[in-house]
């Protein structure tokens, strides 16, 4: 941890692992709170106000914006990009090559995927894209290469197999598109 670049006011709890065995270290801006058991690989860049729950994992070559929460046992695999004011809740999984915009909410236990045919076909991994103000509910699944449009809302437990247009509700398995109810319209407000 001694060689990591950590900004002022950071609170790094005991038993946190920062960096890789090869000596590469993350850059973490000011105001971070990183809780016990969390692992942040080297070559990771994290903005101001970053907060984790316990046992979170951020893999190599990932860029994370300002004011991001990564919940307990949430995983962000390498080569991913996360915008500002994002909330990734407990147990969520974001695979390699995922792109997350600003003010996005990823609910507890949500699973994003990047491989259509694991171990059956050699394919290039293609993570999902969650555009600004998108919401993915608890235990929802988003398949590889799918884009969740701006201000779209994926209901809890939905299985999203195709792109969800902006300002649309995705419900069910497989998810069907419905008009976004008025009470869910507009962007996310991070509290």
HELIX and SHEET records of a PDB file:
HELIX    1   1 UNK A  182  UNK A  184  5                                   3    
SHEET    1   A 8 UNK A   5  UNK A   6  0                                        
SHEET    2   A 8 UNK A  27  UNK A  28  1                                        
SHEET    3   A 8 UNK A  45  UNK A  46  1                                        
SHEET    4   A 8 UNK A  63  UNK A  64  1                                        
SHEET    5   A 8 UNK A  81  UNK A  82  1                                        
SHEET    6   A 8 UNK A  99  UNK A 100  1                                        
SHEET    7   A 8 UNK A 129  UNK A 130  1                                        
SHEET    8   A 8 UNK A 147  UNK A 148  1                                        
SHEET    1   B 2 UNK A  11  UNK A  12  0                                        
SHEET    2   B 2 UNK A  33  UNK A  34  1                                        
SHEET    1   C 5 UNK A  17  UNK A  18  0                                        
SHEET    2   C 5 UNK A  39  UNK A  40  1                                        
SHEET    3   C 5 UNK A  57  UNK A  58  1                                        
SHEET    4   C 5 UNK A  75  UNK A  76  1                                        
SHEET    5   C 5 UNK A  93  UNK A  94  1                                        
SHEET    1   D 8 UNK A  51  UNK A  52  0                                        
SHEET    2   D 8 UNK A  69  UNK A  70  1                                        
SHEET    3   D 8 UNK A  87  UNK A  88  1                                        
SHEET    4   D 8 UNK A 105  UNK A 106  1                                        
SHEET    5   D 8 UNK A 135  UNK A 136  1                                        
SHEET    6   D 8 UNK A 153  UNK A 154  1                                        
SHEET    7   D 8 UNK A 168  UNK A 171  1                                        
SHEET    8   D 8 UNK A 176  UNK A 179 -1                                        
SHEET    1   E 3 UNK A 111  UNK A 112  0                                        
SHEET    2   E 3 UNK A 141  UNK A 142  1                                        
SHEET    3   E 3 UNK A 159  UNK A 160  1                                        
END                                                                             
